[in-house]
Each structure stands twice: as structure tokens, then as C-alpha cells.
Amino acid sequence: MVDTVTKETRSRIMARVRNKDTGPEMIVRRLVFSMRFRYRLHVGRLPGRPDLVFPGRRKVIFIHGCFWHRHEGCAQARIPKSRVEFWTAKLTANSDRDKRNIAALQELGWEVLVLWECELADSARLRQRISDFLGPAHTRGAGGLETRL
């Protein structure tokens, strides 16, 4: 099947695809912050540069786009009808890289949560998954010391 837009238009569209500060990532960041959790962003010394890093808890969260990271069983994870071989190879390589990064993080003692773009619509369920994963939030106690709620 032939692409429905020109090569230049496709190039412009693809150049706008971001790998950080995406819409789904911003939804999760705002929610996590509102839950009183504090985090670091895209820590480069960790495998895969996780989207959110909670150093004191040794936990990380990845926010994956269903298309780009091949969310199994998701309608958004379909292969485009044009250049099937290219897209299959590219998206499979993304998925394989994700699996290697998660395994490397776990070997280093980090717990990993992957949130998929399609899961962000149900905010109550999303909040519960994050809460279950991270545990209770910290608050400032007397004398500025961190205490658990």
C-alpha cells in the first residue's frame, strides 16, 4: 500500500514524535505529583532512561506508547499497512530493547512499572496502580525529617 502523504510531509510528522514530555507522560507526572510523590526524570545512568525515577524507593515507571512499544493485544499496537517489513523490524526492536532494559534494571535491584498509553483513560484505576506500586507517600515531619504517612 502506498503512503497517503508525501515523503516530506511524512518526515515532518515523524520529526514531531517526541520521546520525553509526551502527553501521556505529562498525565502520569501530574497525577503522581498530586499524590505527593516526588521523582526524578529520565535518569541517564539507568538502563532505558526511565520516565519517572524514585531513587529512595528504588522504583521506576515507564510510560509507553502502545504503538511504539508494541502493547500486546492493544488495538493501537497495529502494524501500518505500508512498509510492513520496516515497521515490523523497528517496532520489534523497540519491544526487545524495552525487555532488555527492564531486565537490566531488575538485576540492579530496581522495581519497574510499565504504564501503557491506553491505560491512562481510567484515572481511578491508574491512581490505584501507581499507589499499589509506590506505597505510601512521604510527608515532611517535625524537624524536616521525612516520615511515612
N, CA, C and O of each residue as an XYZ file, in Angstrom:
596
protein
N       0.835     -1.180      0.000
C       0.000      0.000      0.000
C       0.883      1.247      0.000
O       1.904      1.285      0.687
N       0.505      2.239     -0.746
C       1.248      3.477     -0.883
C       0.867      4.422      0.258
O      -0.287      4.473      0.683
N       1.869      5.171      0.745
C       1.610      6.149      1.795
C       0.651      7.217      1.260
O       0.710      7.568      0.082
N      -0.217      7.727      2.109
C      -1.231      8.696      1.678
C      -0.731     10.136      1.710
O      -1.447     11.045      1.289
N       0.486     10.358      2.202
C       1.063     11.703      2.227
C       2.426     11.674      1.545
O       3.004     10.606      1.342
N       2.931     12.849      1.196
C       4.233     12.918      0.536
C       5.343     12.536      1.507
O       5.150     12.515      2.723
N       6.496     12.237      0.950
C       7.652     11.863      1.758
C       8.041     13.006      2.710
O       8.401     12.758      3.860
N       7.970     14.253      2.232
C       8.320     15.407      3.048
C       7.321     15.582      4.203
O       7.712     15.880      5.331
N       6.033     15.394      3.905
C       5.013     15.513      4.952
C       5.198     14.422      5.998
O       5.110     14.689      7.196
N       5.454     13.190      5.550
C       5.681     12.084      6.488
C       6.900     12.380      7.352
O       6.876     12.126      8.556
N       7.945     12.903      6.769
C       9.155     13.237      7.516
C       8.853     14.288      8.575
O       9.323     14.181      9.707
N       8.066     15.312      8.213
C       7.685     16.357      9.161
C       6.853     15.781     10.310
O       7.057     16.143     11.469
N       5.925     14.892      9.991
C       5.086     14.247     11.013
C       5.947     13.438     11.970
O       5.799     13.548     13.187
N       6.844     12.629     11.428
C       7.665     11.752     12.260
C       8.659     12.563     13.105
O       9.008     12.153     14.212
N       9.106     13.695     12.594
C      10.044     14.529     13.351
C       9.392     15.124     14.592
O      10.083     15.489     15.542
N       8.077     15.224     14.589
C       7.361     15.797     15.732
C       7.106     14.770     16.840
O       6.660     15.136     17.928
N       7.382     13.504     16.577
C       7.193     12.464     17.591
C       8.290     12.641     18.639
O       9.478     12.595     18.321
N       7.881     12.842     19.890
C       8.833     13.107     20.965
C       9.070     11.846     21.778
O       8.254     10.924     21.771
N      10.207     11.817     22.485
C      10.489     10.679     23.346
C      10.419     11.043     24.825
O      10.530     10.165     25.680
N      10.237     12.316     25.135
C      10.010     12.719     26.522
C       9.089     13.926     26.534
O       8.930     14.624     25.532
N       8.486     14.155     27.699
C       7.491     15.224     27.864
C       6.296     15.039     26.926
O       5.718     16.013     26.446
N       5.936     13.789     26.673
C       4.791     13.483     25.820
C       3.498     13.716     26.595
O       3.519     13.851     27.818
N       2.386     13.762     25.891
C       1.086     13.928     26.542
C       0.826     12.861     27.599
O       0.474     13.194     28.730
N       0.995     11.564     27.249
C       0.778     10.523     28.261
C       1.716     10.662     29.464
O       1.306     10.441     30.603
N       2.957     11.025     29.207
C       3.903     11.197     30.309
C       3.467     12.348     31.222
O       3.566     12.237     32.444
N       2.996     13.427     30.652
C       2.569     14.567     31.452
C       1.346     14.221     32.302
O       1.230     14.696     33.432
N       0.437     13.406     31.779
C      -0.724     12.955     32.564
C      -0.251     12.209     33.805
O      -0.726     12.472     34.910
N       0.682     11.283     33.624
C       1.178     10.483     34.752
C       1.966     11.354     35.717
O       1.811     11.221     36.931
N       2.805     12.238     35.206
C       3.594     13.104     36.082
C       2.703     13.978     36.958
O       2.954     14.117     38.154
N       1.673     14.561     36.374
C       0.759     15.407     37.170
C       0.045     14.583     38.240
O      -0.106     15.023     39.380
N      -0.391     13.388     37.860
C      -1.087     12.534     38.817
C      -0.161     12.123     39.962
O      -0.537     12.218     41.130
N       1.037     11.673     39.634
C       1.993     11.235     40.657
C       2.339     12.402     41.589
O       2.424     12.221     42.803
N       2.535     13.576     41.033
C       2.848     14.747     41.857
C       1.682     15.087     42.774
O       1.884     15.431     43.939
N       0.455     14.993     42.251
C      -0.727     15.296     43.073
C      -0.903     14.283     44.200
O      -1.550     14.572     45.207
N      -0.323     13.088     44.026
C      -0.381     12.061     45.061
C       0.735     12.238     46.094
O       0.913     11.398     46.976
N       1.483     13.338     45.975
C       2.550     13.720     46.906
C       3.819     12.900     46.756
O       4.620     12.833     47.688
N       4.018     12.278     45.606
C       5.264     11.570     45.331
C       6.190     12.517     44.586
O       5.741     13.313     43.761
N       7.469     12.434     44.874
C       8.460     13.241     44.180
C       9.399     12.291     43.447
O       9.666     11.183     43.912
N       9.887     12.728     42.316
C      10.612     11.833     41.423
C      11.663     12.598     40.638
O      11.690     13.829     40.645
N      12.516     11.861     39.970
C      13.493     12.403     39.031
C      13.040     11.982     37.638
O      12.366     10.965     37.476
N      13.414     12.769     36.641
C      13.015     12.491     35.266
C      14.178     11.958     34.438
O      15.287     12.488     34.504
N      13.926     10.922     33.668
C      14.830     10.447     32.617
C      16.281     10.337     33.077
O      17.169     10.933     32.468
N      16.526      9.591     34.132
C      17.873      9.454     34.684
C      18.723      8.650     33.697
O      18.494      7.461     33.477
N      19.699      9.326     33.116
C      20.501      8.740     32.050
C      21.423      7.616     32.474
O      21.828      6.810     31.636
N      21.765      7.539     33.744
C      22.670      6.473     34.182
C      21.947      5.139     34.377
O      22.590      4.115     34.608
N      20.621      5.146     34.286
C      19.843      3.908     34.411
C      19.499      3.355     33.027
O      19.247      4.122     32.098
N      19.488      2.038     32.888
C      19.129      1.437     31.596
C      17.755      1.909     31.130
O      16.787      1.863     31.889
N      17.672      2.358     29.890
C      16.412      2.763     29.302
C      15.950      4.160     29.652
O      14.892      4.588     29.190
N      16.719      4.890     30.464
C      16.320      6.244     30.889
C      14.848      6.285     31.298
O      14.040      6.903     30.606
N      14.483      5.639     32.410
C      13.073      5.577     32.820
C      12.439      6.963     32.889
O      13.107      7.951     33.195
N      11.136      7.018     32.599
C      10.421      8.291     32.583
C      10.370      8.919     33.970
O      10.628     10.114     34.114
N      10.044      8.140     34.983
C       9.994      8.619     36.368
C      10.844      7.693     37.218
O      10.724      6.470     37.138
N      11.705      8.291     38.035
C      12.606      7.523     38.901
C      12.387      7.970     40.335
O      12.374      9.165     40.631
N      12.215      7.004     41.219
C      12.015      7.241     42.653
C      13.227      6.629     43.372
O      13.162      5.492     43.838
N      14.331      7.384     43.460
C      15.591      6.814     43.947
C      15.506      6.191     45.335
O      16.047      5.107     45.554
N      14.839      6.854     46.275
C      14.763      6.327     47.637
C      13.990      5.030     47.736
O      14.208      4.244     48.658
N      13.101      4.801     46.807
C      12.282      3.582     46.799
C      12.867      2.519     45.878
O      12.441      1.364     45.904
N      13.849      2.912     45.061
C      14.448      2.032     44.035
C      13.359      1.504     43.107
O      13.280      0.310     42.819
N      12.525      2.433     42.650
C      11.433      2.100     41.739
C      11.447      3.070     40.565
O      11.827      4.234     40.696
N      11.018      2.554     39.407
C      10.932      3.385     38.206
C       9.612      3.110     37.499
O       9.028      2.033     37.620
N       9.161      4.118     36.756
C       7.957      3.969     35.938
C       8.304      4.351     34.506
O       8.910      5.392     34.252
N       7.907      3.486     33.576
C       7.968      3.787     32.152
C       6.552      4.061     31.680
O       5.626      3.344     32.060
N       6.368      5.088     30.859
C       5.085      5.355     30.227
C       5.282      5.070     28.744
O       5.950      5.826     28.039
N       4.696      3.977     28.279
C       4.911      3.526     26.911
C       3.722      3.827     26.018
O       2.570      3.632     26.405
N       4.015      4.299     24.832
C       3.001      4.424     23.790
C       2.701      3.046     23.233
O       3.622      2.278     22.954
N       1.441      2.726     23.070
C       1.046      1.381     22.630
C       1.606      1.045     21.255
O       2.031     -0.087     21.028
N       1.617      1.995     20.343
C       2.138      1.751     19.002
C       3.643      1.530     19.027
O       4.125      0.515     18.525
N       4.386      2.456     19.600
C       5.846      2.436     19.542
C       6.466      1.297     20.337
O       7.554      0.830     20.001
N       5.792      0.848     21.379
C       6.378     -0.184     22.248
C       5.650     -1.517     22.150
O       5.910     -2.426     22.938
N       4.738     -1.641     21.186
C       4.065     -2.908     20.872
C       3.289     -3.482     22.054
O       3.601     -4.571     22.536
N       2.285     -2.756     22.516
C       1.442     -3.235     23.604
C       0.630     -4.419     23.101
O      -0.296     -4.265     22.305
N       0.987     -5.581     23.571
C       0.368     -6.818     23.116
C      -1.135     -6.831     23.392
O      -1.570     -6.574     24.514
N      -1.918     -7.130     22.364
C      -3.361     -7.217     22.498
C      -4.089     -5.883     22.395
O      -5.315     -5.843     22.501
N      -3.359     -4.794     22.191
C      -3.967     -3.464     22.122
C      -4.220     -3.092     20.661
O      -3.371     -3.320     19.800
N      -5.394     -2.517     20.390
C      -5.746     -2.102     19.030
C      -4.810     -1.017     18.508
O      -4.614     -0.906     17.298
N      -4.231     -0.215     19.400
C      -3.322      0.851     18.977
C      -1.947      0.330     18.562
O      -1.130      1.090     18.043
N      -1.689     -0.942     18.783
C      -0.373     -1.511     18.502
C      -0.315     -2.197     17.137
O       0.518     -3.076     16.919
N      -1.173     -1.808     16.246
C      -1.192     -2.446     14.928
C       0.000     -2.003     14.086
O       0.551     -0.919     14.279
N       0.380     -2.857     13.160
C       1.459     -2.552     12.217
C       0.853     -1.756     11.057
O      -0.195     -2.143     10.540
N       1.484     -0.656     10.636
C       0.969      0.079      9.478
C       0.912     -0.811      8.236
O       1.669     -1.775      8.121
N       0.025     -0.486      7.326
C      -0.153     -1.306      6.123
C       0.918     -1.046      5.076
O       1.127     -1.876      4.190
N       1.602      0.095      5.162
C       2.697      0.368      4.231
C       4.025      0.030      4.918
O       4.162      0.175      6.133
N       4.978     -0.412      4.138
C       6.324     -0.743      4.627
C       6.270     -1.693      5.822
O       6.906     -1.457      6.850
N       5.514     -2.749      5.671
C       5.275     -3.703      6.757
C       6.580     -4.273      7.311
O       6.737     -4.375      8.528
N       7.513     -4.643      6.442
C       8.784     -5.224      6.911
C       9.565     -4.223      7.763
O      10.096     -4.579      8.815
N       9.632     -2.970      7.304
C      10.336     -1.941      8.051
C       9.728     -1.754      9.428
O      10.440     -1.781     10.432
N       8.393     -1.560      9.483
C       7.730     -1.294     10.750
C       7.797     -2.487     11.686
O       7.975     -2.320     12.892
N       7.658     -3.678     11.150
C       7.739     -4.875     11.990
C       9.110     -4.960     12.650
O       9.213     -5.209     13.851
N      10.164     -4.753     11.861
C      11.530     -4.817     12.404
C      11.758     -3.716     13.434
O      12.301     -3.973     14.508
N      11.342     -2.482     13.108
C      11.567     -1.353     14.010
C      10.835     -1.526     15.330
O      11.423     -1.356     16.398
N       9.553     -1.866     15.259
C       8.755     -1.965     16.477
C       9.131     -3.185     17.306
O       9.055     -3.147     18.534
N       9.534     -4.259     16.652
C      10.016     -5.439     17.384
C      11.319     -5.106     18.103
O      11.531     -5.531     19.238
N      12.193     -4.344     17.442
C      13.453     -3.933     18.077
C      13.171     -3.051     19.299
O      13.840     -3.187     20.323
N      12.186     -2.149     19.200
C      11.807     -1.325     20.357
C      11.368     -2.202     21.521
O      11.809     -2.013     22.654
N      10.503     -3.155     21.236
C       9.980     -4.051     22.268
C      11.101     -4.880     22.898
O      11.155     -5.041     24.118
N      11.985     -5.397     22.064
C      13.117     -6.192     22.570
C      14.028     -5.344     23.454
O      14.493     -5.809     24.494
N      14.283     -4.105     23.043
C      15.112     -3.189     23.837
C      14.453     -2.908     25.189
O      15.129     -2.868     26.217
N      13.131     -2.714     25.183
C      12.410     -2.489     26.439
C      12.598     -3.663     27.387
O      12.854     -3.470     28.576
N      12.474     -4.876     26.868
C      12.637     -6.075     27.708
C      14.047     -6.153     28.288
O      14.215     -6.502     29.457
N      15.059     -5.833     27.483
C      16.446     -5.841     27.974
C      16.641     -4.786     29.061
O      17.283     -5.054     30.077
N      16.092     -3.589     28.853
C      16.242     -2.518     29.841
C      15.555     -2.866     31.157
O      16.100     -2.608     32.231
N      14.381     -3.440     31.078
C      13.660     -3.831     32.298
C      14.443     -4.906     33.046
O      14.581     -4.838     34.267
N      14.952     -5.893     32.320
C      15.744     -6.955     32.956
C      17.003     -6.372     33.604
O      17.371     -6.771     34.709
N      17.661     -5.436     32.925
C      18.873     -4.819     33.482
C      18.551     -4.029     34.752
O      19.299     -4.090     35.728
N      17.451     -3.297     34.740
C      17.046     -2.556     35.932
C      16.758     -3.506     37.094
O      17.168     -3.247     38.226
N      16.064     -4.586     36.820
C      15.740     -5.550     37.874
C      17.013     -6.204     38.418
O      17.104     -6.470     39.616
N      17.985     -6.463     37.558
C      19.258     -7.025     38.024
C      19.986     -6.050     38.945
O      20.724     -6.463     39.840
N      19.774     -4.753     38.720
C      20.384     -3.729     39.565
C      19.581     -3.466     40.840
O      19.958     -2.612     41.642
N      18.483     -4.190     41.031
C      17.691     -4.055     42.249
C      16.556     -3.052     42.172
O      16.026     -2.647     43.206
N      16.171     -2.640     40.972
C      15.083     -1.681     40.793
C      13.792     -2.419     40.486
O      13.794     -3.423     39.773
N      12.679     -1.910     41.035
C      11.359     -2.412     40.667
C      10.836     -1.551     39.532
O      11.070     -0.343     39.502
N      10.119     -2.182     38.587
C       9.699     -1.495     37.373
C       8.188     -1.616     37.193
O       7.611     -2.693     37.343
N       7.558     -0.480     36.866
C       6.150     -0.461     36.492
C       6.069      0.133     35.086
O       6.617      1.204     34.826
N       5.382     -0.569     34.182
C       5.137     -0.057     32.836
C       3.670      0.337     32.749
O       2.776     -0.476     32.981
N       3.441      1.601     32.410
C       2.086      2.104     32.189
C       1.921      2.316     30.693
O       2.767      2.937     30.051
N       0.831      1.799     30.142
C       0.575      1.901     28.710
C      -0.358      3.074     28.433
O      -1.242      3.388     29.230
N      -0.147      3.701     27.308
C      -0.930      4.861     26.892
C      -2.432      4.596     26.980
O      -3.182      5.464     27.427
N      -2.882      3.414     26.563
C      -4.317      3.102     26.560
C      -4.891      2.964     27.968
O      -6.108      3.029     28.140
N      -4.042      2.776     28.976
C      -4.499      2.605     30.354
C      -4.750      3.939     31.065
O      -5.312      3.960     32.159
N      -4.344      5.030     30.459
C      -4.396      6.319     31.139
C      -5.794      6.915     31.192
O      -6.032      7.856     31.948
N      -6.719      6.387     30.406
C      -8.079      6.934     30.363
C      -8.838      6.701     31.668
O      -9.666      7.526     32.056
N      -8.567      5.590     32.347
C      -9.243      5.262     33.601
C      -8.405      5.797     34.761
O      -7.557      5.084     35.298
N      -8.642      7.050     35.145
C      -7.784      7.702     36.134
C      -7.856      7.053     37.517
O      -6.854      7.025     38.232
N      -9.011      6.535     37.903
C      -9.120      5.884     39.218
C      -8.271      4.612     39.257
O      -7.564      4.358     40.232
N      -8.347      3.830     38.203
C      -7.540      2.599     38.135
C      -6.055      2.933     38.052
O      -5.231      2.269     38.682
N      -5.710      3.962     37.277
C      -4.321      4.398     37.156
C      -3.775      4.838     38.511
O      -2.675      4.444     38.898
N      -4.537      5.648     39.227
C      -4.130      6.110     40.559
C      -3.891      4.911     41.491
O      -2.919      4.897     42.247
N      -4.771      3.913     41.435
C      -4.635      2.742     42.295
C      -3.389      1.931     41.943
O      -2.674      1.476     42.836
N      -3.124      1.746     40.644
C      -1.922      1.005     40.224
C      -0.656      1.693     40.706
O       0.263      1.039     41.199
N      -0.608      3.013     40.564
C       0.564      3.768     40.998
C       0.716      3.684     42.514
O       1.819      3.473     43.018
N      -0.375      3.848     43.234
C      -0.349      3.770     44.690
C       0.095      2.385     45.168
O       0.908      2.269     46.085
N      -0.442      1.344     44.543
C      -0.049     -0.023     44.903
C       1.441     -0.249     44.647
O       2.117     -0.931     45.418
N       1.942      0.329     43.561
C       3.348      0.142     43.195
C       4.284      0.925     44.116
O       5.296      0.395     44.573
N       3.947      2.178     44.384
C       4.863      3.041     45.135
C       4.707      2.958     46.645
O       5.643      3.269     47.382
N       3.537      2.543     47.115
C       3.310      2.512     48.555
C       2.933      3.892     49.054
O       2.585      4.760     48.253
N       2.993      4.119     50.368
C       2.578      5.425     50.918
C       3.547      6.534     50.529
O       4.747      6.313     50.369
N       2.991      7.731     50.382
C       3.804      8.910     50.062
C       4.511      9.405     51.310
O       4.092      9.106     52.428
N       5.582     10.160     51.120
C       6.298     10.785     52.235
C       5.740     12.176     52.468
O       5.279     12.842     51.541
N       5.789     12.599     53.706
C       5.463     13.988     54.032
C       6.564     14.523     54.924
O       7.345     13.759     55.491
N       6.621     15.817     55.043
C       7.617     16.429     55.929
C       7.118     16.344     57.364
O       6.013     16.795     57.667
N       7.916     15.773     58.235
C       7.561     15.686     59.653
C       8.257     16.767     60.448
O       8.830     17.693     59.873
N       8.213     16.660     61.756
C       8.859     17.630     62.648
C      10.354     17.662     62.368
O      10.980     16.620     62.180
N      10.911     18.840     62.342
C      12.344     18.977     62.133
C      12.777     18.743     60.699
O      13.975     18.645     60.436
N      11.836     18.651     59.755
C      12.192     18.492     58.357
C      12.538     17.063     57.973
O      12.941     16.817     56.836
N      12.390     16.118     58.889
C      12.716     14.734     58.572
C      11.579     14.093     57.782
O      10.406     14.393     58.009
N      11.933     13.219     56.865
C      10.925     12.508     56.076
C      10.294     11.415     56.943
O      10.994     10.620     57.570
N       8.979     11.391     56.967
C       8.272     10.334     57.688
C       7.204      9.767     56.774
O       6.712     10.454     55.879
N       6.854      8.536     56.996
C       5.801      7.901     56.204
C       4.450      8.191     56.809
O       4.292      8.274     58.027
N       3.460      8.346     55.913
C       2.073      8.543     56.377
C       1.539      7.291     56.995
O       0.392      7.263     57.441
